[in-house]
Amino acid sequence: MTGPVRIPLWGVHVTTPEIGARRSTVRVEVSVEGAPADVRVTVLDPHGDPVTTRRTAAGATGRAVLDLPVRSAALWFPDSPHLCTARAEVLVGGRVVDTVKITGGCDQHDHGPLGVVALDRSEERRVKLLKAAGFNALRTAHNPTTPALLDACDRLAVAFRDGREIGRTALRAAGARAALRLVPDVRSLTAGRDDLAHVLVEVVDAHGRLVPDATVQAGSEVGGAGELAGVANGNPYNVDSFRRPRHHTWHGRAPAVLRPGEQAGHVGLTVMAPGLRPATLTLAVESGKSE
């Protein structure tokens, strides 16, 4: 929760009117609500170290415009995507009362092969995936947001806002495709139509590393106390049916969604592809509430 003197939603606008190898200029416009206050903006380099800072009064209009010079900035290129961050702070009496630095993402309103149906488990999974990827803010599109999504954002500390920043991860080259791997988002299910298990089918090499260029046709078999609710792969040009058990991977992955039946027990999923070691998964279907 922010205080009475704060930066409102969408209250920071950043542009770069001048970009060069020796000198660049970052223009930051900040709106302030509540009372007259000072605004301090700091530009951080890709390592998080400050490179320049400016401070000015927001004035009676509640708006401050700051031009910050940056010398010898590490510019963004496809093979070297350097990113700087602008941090805006509101100060009253020399004390910081609000800060804006958001890592956000924009997400569509549907759930792949399930379409636009809004199930609580799918909404929670969407927020968990964003959180695991390093995001702490979310903006949706097209349709009104469901209460389940907002509740998940509250529980997982994801703000319903927007921002810009990209995380970094270490990459290792994958070997030849060798096997399939199943990664579920839950370990148990609750009997009934409203619970779901989202299982990520992955093509991996002999060391268990994802093979990102693998496109294979996988077949799914489901048995026990559940059914296959849908399959997909994210490829906009693929015409595989969402309902049939055979589908292709894209970038080495394809999701399969399991729905439990009305009775407790176990639901099993086996996925096979030519030339690859198959993968099998078994999930408990409980009559009580799942963990």
C-alpha positions as CSV (number, residue, x, y, z in Angstrom):
1,M,0.0,0.0,0.0
2,T,1.3,3.5,-0.9
3,G,0.7,6.5,1.3
4,P,-1.3,9.6,0.6
5,V,1.5,11.2,-1.4
6,R,2.3,8.8,-4.2
7,I,2.9,8.1,-7.9
8,P,-0.4,7.0,-9.4
9,L,-1.0,4.1,-11.7
10,W,0.7,4.8,-15.1
11,G,2.3,7.8,-13.5
12,V,5.8,7.3,-15.0
13,H,6.6,7.8,-18.6
14,V,10.2,7.2,-20.0
15,T,11.5,8.3,-23.4
16,T,15.0,8.6,-24.9
17,P,15.1,11.7,-27.1
18,E,18.8,11.4,-27.6
19,I,20.7,8.1,-28.1
20,G,24.4,7.9,-29.0
21,A,27.6,5.9,-28.2
22,R,29.1,8.8,-26.3
23,R,26.0,10.6,-24.9
24,S,22.3,9.8,-24.4
25,T,19.4,11.5,-22.7
26,V,16.7,9.9,-20.7
27,R,13.5,11.9,-20.2
28,V,11.3,10.8,-17.3
29,E,7.9,12.4,-16.7
30,V,6.5,11.6,-13.2
31,S,3.0,12.5,-11.9
32,V,2.5,12.9,-8.1
33,E,-0.8,12.8,-6.2
34,G,-1.6,14.0,-2.7
35,A,0.5,17.1,-2.1
36,P,3.5,19.0,-3.4
37,A,6.6,16.9,-3.3
38,D,10.0,16.4,-4.8
39,V,10.8,13.8,-7.4
40,R,14.1,12.0,-7.7
41,V,14.9,9.8,-10.7
42,T,18.0,7.6,-10.9
43,V,19.1,5.7,-14.0
44,L,20.7,2.3,-13.2
45,D,23.0,0.4,-15.6
46,P,22.4,-3.2,-16.5
47,H,24.3,-4.3,-13.3
48,G,22.0,-2.2,-11.1
49,D,24.6,0.5,-10.4
50,P,23.5,4.2,-10.6
51,V,24.9,6.2,-13.4
52,T,23.0,9.5,-13.1
53,T,20.4,11.0,-10.9
54,R,18.3,14.2,-10.9
55,R,15.9,15.8,-8.4
56,T,13.2,18.5,-8.9
57,A,9.9,19.7,-7.5
58,A,6.7,18.3,-8.9
59,G,5.1,21.8,-8.5
60,A,1.5,22.8,-8.3
61,T,0.6,20.7,-11.4
62,G,1.8,17.5,-9.7
63,R,4.0,16.8,-12.7
64,A,7.8,16.7,-13.0
65,V,9.9,16.4,-16.1
66,L,13.6,15.4,-15.7
67,D,16.2,15.1,-18.4
68,L,19.1,12.8,-17.3
69,P,22.3,12.6,-19.3
70,V,24.0,9.2,-19.6
71,R,27.5,9.0,-20.9
72,S,28.9,6.0,-22.9
73,A,25.7,4.0,-22.3
74,A,25.7,0.3,-23.1
75,L,23.2,0.4,-26.0
76,W,20.7,-2.4,-26.7
77,F,21.3,-4.7,-29.7
78,P,19.9,-8.1,-30.5
79,D,23.2,-9.8,-29.7
80,S,23.8,-7.7,-26.6
81,P,20.4,-6.7,-25.1
82,H,21.7,-4.3,-22.4
83,L,18.9,-2.8,-20.3
84,C,18.9,0.2,-18.0
85,T,16.3,0.9,-15.4
86,A,14.8,4.3,-14.4
87,R,13.8,4.4,-10.7
88,A,11.4,7.2,-9.7
89,E,11.1,8.3,-6.0
90,V,8.8,10.8,-4.3
91,L,10.3,12.7,-1.4
92,V,8.5,14.7,1.3
93,G,10.8,16.6,3.7
94,G,13.8,14.7,2.3
95,R,12.2,11.3,3.1
96,V,11.2,8.8,0.4
97,V,7.5,8.1,0.6
98,D,7.0,6.2,-2.7
99,T,9.1,4.4,-5.3
100,V,8.2,2.9,-8.7
101,K,10.3,0.1,-10.2
102,I,8.2,-2.6,-11.7
103,T,8.9,-5.8,-13.6
104,G,5.8,-6.4,-15.5
105,G,4.2,-8.5,-18.3
106,C,1.2,-8.5,-20.5
107,D,-0.9,-11.6,-20.7
108,Q,-3.8,-12.7,-22.9
109,H,-7.1,-13.8,-21.3
110,D,-7.3,-17.4,-22.6
111,H,-5.9,-20.7,-21.4
112,G,-4.6,-22.3,-24.5
113,P,-6.6,-25.5,-25.4
114,L,-9.2,-24.7,-22.8
115,G,-10.2,-21.5,-24.5
116,V,-11.7,-18.6,-22.6
117,V,-13.3,-20.6,-19.8
118,A,-12.2,-19.0,-16.5
119,L,-11.3,-21.8,-14.1
120,D,-9.7,-21.0,-10.7
121,R,-6.8,-23.5,-11.2
122,S,-5.9,-22.1,-14.6
123,E,-6.0,-18.5,-13.3
124,E,-3.7,-19.4,-10.4
125,R,-1.3,-21.3,-12.6
126,R,-1.0,-18.2,-14.9
127,V,0.1,-16.0,-12.0
128,K,2.5,-18.7,-10.7
129,L,4.2,-19.0,-14.1
130,L,4.7,-15.2,-14.3
131,K,6.0,-15.1,-10.8
132,A,8.4,-18.0,-11.5
133,A,9.7,-16.1,-14.6
134,G,10.6,-13.1,-12.4
135,F,7.6,-10.8,-13.0
136,N,5.9,-8.9,-10.2
137,A,3.2,-7.2,-12.2
138,L,0.6,-8.2,-14.7
139,R,-1.7,-6.6,-17.3
140,T,-4.4,-8.6,-19.0
141,A,-6.2,-8.0,-22.3
142,H,-9.7,-8.1,-23.9
143,N,-12.0,-9.5,-21.2
144,P,-12.7,-8.4,-17.6
145,T,-10.4,-10.0,-15.0
146,T,-11.9,-12.8,-12.9
147,P,-11.9,-12.7,-9.1
148,A,-9.8,-15.8,-9.0
149,L,-7.0,-14.1,-10.9
150,L,-7.1,-11.1,-8.6
151,D,-7.0,-13.3,-5.6
152,A,-4.0,-15.2,-6.9
153,C,-2.2,-11.9,-7.5
154,D,-2.9,-10.9,-3.9
155,R,-1.6,-14.3,-2.5
156,L,1.5,-14.4,-4.7
157,A,2.4,-10.6,-4.4
158,V,1.9,-9.8,-8.1
159,A,0.7,-6.3,-8.8
160,F,-2.0,-5.7,-11.4
161,R,0.0,-3.2,-13.3
162,D,2.5,-2.9,-16.1
163,G,6.3,-2.3,-16.5
164,R,9.4,-3.1,-18.4
165,E,12.4,-5.3,-17.6
166,I,13.8,-8.6,-18.6
167,G,15.4,-11.3,-16.5
168,R,18.5,-13.1,-17.3
169,T,19.4,-16.8,-17.2
170,A,22.4,-19.0,-18.0
171,L,22.0,-21.0,-21.2
172,R,23.7,-24.3,-22.1
173,A,23.6,-26.0,-25.5
174,A,21.3,-29.1,-25.7
175,G,22.3,-32.4,-27.2
176,A,20.2,-34.7,-29.5
177,R,16.7,-35.4,-28.5
178,A,16.5,-38.5,-26.3
179,A,13.4,-38.6,-24.2
180,L,10.1,-37.0,-23.1
181,R,9.6,-35.5,-19.7
182,L,6.4,-34.6,-17.9
183,V,6.3,-31.6,-15.6
184,P,3.0,-31.1,-13.7
185,D,2.0,-28.0,-11.9
186,V,0.3,-29.9,-9.1
187,R,0.9,-33.3,-7.3
188,S,-2.7,-34.1,-6.6
189,L,-6.2,-33.2,-7.8
190,T,-9.7,-32.8,-6.2
191,A,-12.4,-34.9,-7.7
192,G,-14.9,-32.9,-9.8
193,R,-15.0,-30.8,-12.9
194,D,-13.5,-27.7,-11.5
195,D,-9.9,-28.8,-10.8
196,L,-7.2,-29.2,-13.4
197,A,-3.6,-30.4,-13.8
198,H,-1.4,-28.6,-16.4
199,V,1.3,-30.9,-17.5
200,L,4.1,-29.6,-19.6
201,V,5.4,-32.2,-22.1
202,E,9.1,-31.5,-22.8
203,V,11.6,-33.0,-25.3
204,V,15.0,-33.4,-23.5
205,D,18.4,-34.7,-24.3
206,A,20.3,-37.5,-22.5
207,H,21.2,-35.1,-19.7
208,G,17.7,-33.9,-19.2
209,R,18.2,-30.5,-20.9
210,L,15.3,-29.1,-23.0
211,V,15.9,-29.4,-26.7
212,P,14.4,-26.1,-27.8
213,D,14.2,-26.8,-31.6
214,A,12.5,-30.2,-31.2
215,T,9.2,-30.6,-33.1
216,V,7.9,-34.1,-32.7
217,Q,4.4,-35.7,-32.8
218,A,3.5,-36.9,-29.4
219,G,0.6,-39.2,-28.5
220,S,-1.1,-39.1,-25.1
221,E,-2.9,-41.8,-23.2
222,V,-4.9,-41.1,-20.1
223,G,-6.3,-43.7,-17.7
224,G,-7.9,-44.0,-14.3
225,A,-9.9,-41.3,-12.5
226,G,-9.6,-38.5,-15.0
227,E,-9.6,-37.5,-18.7
228,L,-7.6,-35.4,-21.2
229,A,-9.2,-32.0,-21.2
230,G,-7.0,-30.5,-24.0
231,V,-3.6,-30.3,-25.6
232,A,-1.8,-27.5,-27.4
233,N,1.7,-26.2,-28.3
234,G,1.5,-22.5,-28.8
235,N,2.4,-22.5,-32.5
236,P,0.0,-20.1,-34.2
237,Y,0.4,-21.9,-37.5
238,N,-0.3,-25.4,-36.1
239,V,-3.8,-26.9,-36.8
240,D,-3.7,-29.9,-34.5
241,S,-6.9,-30.4,-32.6
242,F,-7.1,-29.3,-29.0
243,R,-9.1,-32.3,-28.2
244,R,-7.3,-35.2,-29.9
245,P,-4.6,-37.0,-28.0
246,R,-1.9,-36.6,-30.8
247,H,-0.2,-33.3,-31.1
248,H,3.1,-31.7,-32.0
249,T,5.6,-30.0,-29.8
250,W,6.8,-26.5,-30.5
251,H,10.2,-25.2,-29.3
252,G,10.5,-28.6,-27.5
253,R,7.3,-28.2,-25.5
254,A,3.6,-28.9,-25.5
255,P,1.1,-28.6,-22.6
256,A,-1.5,-31.3,-21.8
257,V,-4.4,-30.6,-19.4
258,L,-5.9,-33.3,-17.2
259,R,-9.3,-33.0,-15.6
260,P,-10.2,-35.4,-12.7
261,G,-13.4,-37.4,-12.7
262,E,-16.1,-37.4,-10.0
263,Q,-14.5,-40.3,-8.0
264,A,-11.3,-40.4,-6.0
265,G,-8.4,-42.5,-7.2
266,H,-5.5,-41.9,-9.5
267,V,-5.2,-40.5,-13.0
268,G,-2.3,-41.6,-15.2
269,L,-0.8,-39.9,-18.2
270,T,1.6,-41.6,-20.7
271,V,3.1,-39.6,-23.6
272,M,5.0,-41.3,-26.4
273,A,6.9,-40.1,-29.5
274,P,8.8,-42.0,-32.2
275,G,12.4,-42.6,-31.3
276,L,12.1,-41.1,-27.8
277,R,11.9,-42.6,-24.4
278,P,8.2,-42.3,-23.2
279,A,7.2,-40.5,-20.0
280,T,4.6,-41.5,-17.5
281,L,2.9,-39.5,-14.7
282,T,0.4,-40.5,-12.0
283,L,-1.5,-38.0,-9.9
284,A,-3.7,-38.7,-6.9
285,V,-7.4,-37.7,-7.2
286,E,-8.7,-36.9,-3.7
287,S,-12.2,-36.4,-2.5
288,G,-11.1,-33.6,-0.2
289,K,-9.4,-30.2,-1.1
290,S,-6.1,-30.5,-2.9
291,E,-3.0,-28.9,-1.6
